[in-house]
Amino acid sequence: MPAPYSYDLRQKVIDAIELDGMPKTEASQVFHVSRNTINLWLQRKAQTGDFLPKPNHRPGNNHKFTDWQKFKAFAQEHGDKTSAQMAELWDDDISPRTISRALKKIGFTRKKNLRLPRT
């Protein structure tokens, strides 16, 4: 996702239009911003009183796990269960796929390690 235009540029464009009386078409050519973008900024200023960019959300999942130590202890305790069973046992409403991604992130595996000596 591309970065939004800086607040400084937005302010210069809006000031040129509102204070100096510059037409939108001329402002779009001078500042190298599309006229549609200028219209959107003016609409946002009329609606909210400012022309700040909308907040960017980080791409990816919504990061349901915040306490990774708690999740590691949970994985050690319930490591023999499937992801669906672990999702049912977890405190919050969470999907088995989210459990699976979190297990991968902490490096938890159910694979046998053949290099360890048998006891």
C-alpha distance (Angstrom), angle and dihedral (degrees) to the residues before:
residue distance angle dihedral
M1 . . .
P2 3.81 . .
A3 3.77 119.9 .
P4 3.81 117.4 -102.8
Y5 3.78 121.5 -109.0
S6 3.79 113.4 -88.7
Y7 3.78 119.7 -95.4
D8 3.81 89.4 -122.2
L9 3.81 92.6 58.4
R10 3.78 91.3 45.7
Q11 3.79 90.2 52.1
K12 3.83 92.6 49.4
V13 3.80 92.0 50.8
I14 3.81 94.2 46.4
D15 3.83 92.2 45.6
A16 3.81 91.2 49.6
I17 3.79 90.4 53.0
E18 3.80 100.1 40.0
L19 3.81 103.2 32.0
D20 3.81 103.0 29.0
G21 3.81 96.2 34.3
M22 3.79 94.3 -126.2
P23 3.83 112.9 165.7
K24 3.80 115.6 -112.3
T25 3.81 92.3 -119.2
E26 3.79 92.3 54.6
A27 3.81 92.1 45.1
S28 3.79 90.4 51.7
Q29 3.81 90.2 53.8
V30 3.82 95.3 44.2
F31 3.81 95.9 47.2
H32 3.85 96.7 33.2
V33 3.80 93.2 -123.4
S34 3.79 123.4 130.4
R35 3.76 118.1 -106.9
N36 3.80 90.3 -124.6
T37 3.81 89.4 58.1
I38 3.80 90.5 51.7
N39 3.81 89.9 50.5
L40 3.81 90.2 51.2
W41 3.81 91.0 50.6
L42 3.80 91.3 50.3
Q43 3.81 91.2 47.9
R44 3.81 90.9 50.4
K45 3.81 90.1 49.2
A46 3.80 90.6 51.1
Q47 3.82 91.9 48.6
T48 3.81 102.0 40.2
G49 3.79 104.5 17.1
D50 3.81 92.7 -116.4
F51 3.79 137.4 60.3
L52 3.79 100.2 -135.6
P53 3.81 115.3 149.1
K54 3.77 118.8 -101.7
P55 3.80 112.0 -96.7
N56 3.80 114.5 -92.5
H57 3.78 116.7 -129.2
R58 3.73 119.7 -145.7
P59 3.77 112.5 -108.2
G60 3.77 119.2 -113.0
N61 3.73 133.5 42.5
N62 3.76 121.8 -19.9
H63 3.81 94.8 -105.4
K64 3.80 101.5 -118.3
F65 3.80 93.7 -178.2
T66 3.78 116.9 74.2
D67 3.80 101.2 155.3
W68 3.81 102.9 59.6
Q69 3.80 94.2 174.6
K70 3.80 89.5 58.6
F71 3.80 90.4 48.9
K72 3.83 92.5 48.8
A73 3.80 90.1 52.7
F74 3.81 89.4 47.4
A75 3.82 90.6 50.8
Q76 3.81 92.1 49.9
E77 3.78 91.2 49.6
H78 3.81 97.3 44.8
G79 3.81 99.7 28.0
D80 3.78 93.4 123.4
K81 3.81 93.1 62.1
T82 3.80 128.2 85.1
S83 3.79 122.1 -104.1
A84 3.80 90.6 -104.6
Q85 3.80 91.8 53.3
M86 3.80 91.2 46.5
A87 3.82 89.9 50.7
E88 3.80 90.0 54.9
L89 3.81 91.4 49.8
W90 3.81 95.3 48.4
D91 3.83 117.2 100.2
D92 3.81 98.3 -120.1
D93 3.79 131.2 48.4
I94 3.79 102.6 -87.9
S95 3.79 136.0 157.2
P96 3.80 125.7 -117.0
R97 3.81 89.0 -120.5
T98 3.80 90.5 58.3
I99 3.81 89.3 51.0
S100 3.79 89.3 50.2
R101 3.82 92.8 50.8
A102 3.80 91.2 48.0
L103 3.82 92.0 49.5
K104 3.79 89.3 52.1
K105 3.79 91.0 48.3
I106 3.82 93.3 54.9
G107 3.81 91.3 44.6
F108 3.79 95.7 -114.7
T109 3.79 113.6 160.8
R110 3.78 136.4 174.0
K111 3.79 94.1 -156.1
K112 3.75 118.6 121.2
N113 3.77 117.7 -112.1
L114 3.80 105.1 -135.9
R115 3.80 92.7 -173.7
L116 3.78 93.5 68.9
P117 3.80 114.2 90.6
R118 3.80 115.5 -111.3
T119 3.76 116.4 -112.4
